[in-house]
C-alpha cells in the first residue's frame, strides 16, 4: 500500500485528480479487485489532504556506554541529536460524488476508472473490468454557481 492510500471503514481512498489540475482533464486509474472476484463498488468522492506528524519515542541511553569512558564532547554531541518527525499524507473523504457498481469481476481482475472533467466542472465517469467489453457510465452535472460567481 502506498503512502497516498488510506483505509477508512474497509475502503481504499486514492486521489486521481488533484485540486490544482487544469481543466478540462482526463484521468485513468486501475484498481485491483478482491482476490475472489465478484461485485466491486467504486465510490467517487472529494477529499482533503492532511499531514500527520508522528514524533518517535526517545531512545533510552545505555548506562554501559556512559560508564565505558566516553568523552564529554561525545556525550554533548549525542544529546544534541533529535530524531526527525515522521510525516505522512492522510486523505479524508469529504463529499461523495457518485457510486458505480461493476458486477461479476473475475478473480484477480482489475477495475479501470476513467474520469473526464469539463471546464465547467461537469464530469463523465466510467468504470469497467480491464479486458471486458462495456462498462458503466455516469454523467455528473456541473455544480450550480453561487451569487458571488464561485462554483
Buried (B, 14 or more C-beta within 10 A) or exposed (E): EEEEEBEEEEEEBBBBBEEEEEEEBEBEBEBEBEEEBBEBEBEBBEBEEEEEEEEEEEEEEEEEEEEEEEEEEEEEEEEEEEEEEEEEBBBEBEEEEBEBEBEEBEEEBBBBBBBBBEEEBBBBBBBBBEEBEEBEEBEBEEEEEEEEEEE
